[in-house]
Amino acid sequence: VLSAFLQQLYSFQANLLTVNQGLPVDGIASFSVSFRIPSEDFDPEVMLNELSEIDGVISVKRIHGE
């Protein structure tokens, strides 16, 4: 799932900053990814919707950085 998620970010030309993955519990592992979007004209909602549709992804949350 993480691999598919990262491939989707790559397709959007996002700049990957960090990846943190927890240990699996009952077959489910949480992970967080920090990245920058390509430009200010980019619509992040489109990307978030596509990321949430990846098989195995349960939740995608957007946290705004300052």
N, C-alpha and C positions, 0 to 999 in steps of 0.2 A: 504494500500500500504506500509506504514511504517512497519507494522508487517511482511509482506512478505519479505521486504527488509532485516530486521533484522534476520529473519529466514535463509535467504540465506547466510548472513554473518556468522551465526552460523555454517552452513553446511561446510563452508570453514575454520572453526576454527580460524576466525579472532578475535582479542581482541578488544572489543568495548571500546572506550575512552570517546566520547561525542556524544550526540544526541540533535539537536536543530530543533524545528519545528515551522514554522510561522502559523499565523491564516489563515484559508481557505478564499480565495477570488474567487467567482464564481465557487465554488466546487473544487478548486485546492489549495493545501497547499504545500509550499516548505519546505524541511528539509535538514539539513546537518548532516553528520555522520563522525566522526573521529574514525579510527581504525588502528590497527597494523596487518600486515599480518604475517602468522605463521613462515616463514623462508625466508632466502635470495634466496633459490632455487625455491621459489614459483613464478609462472607467474601471476602477477596481471591483465594482459590483459584478461585472461580467466575469472577471477572473474568479472571484469568490464563488459565484454560482457554479462555474465549471469545476472548480476544485471540490466543491461539496458533492458533485455528482460522481466522483471517482468511486468505484466499487470498493467498499471497506471503510470509506471515510464516514465517520459518524457526525462530526461537527466541525465547522470552520468558523472561526471568530476573527474579527478584525479589531486590532488594538492599535490606536493611533499613537505614533511616536511624536515627540516634540522636536 
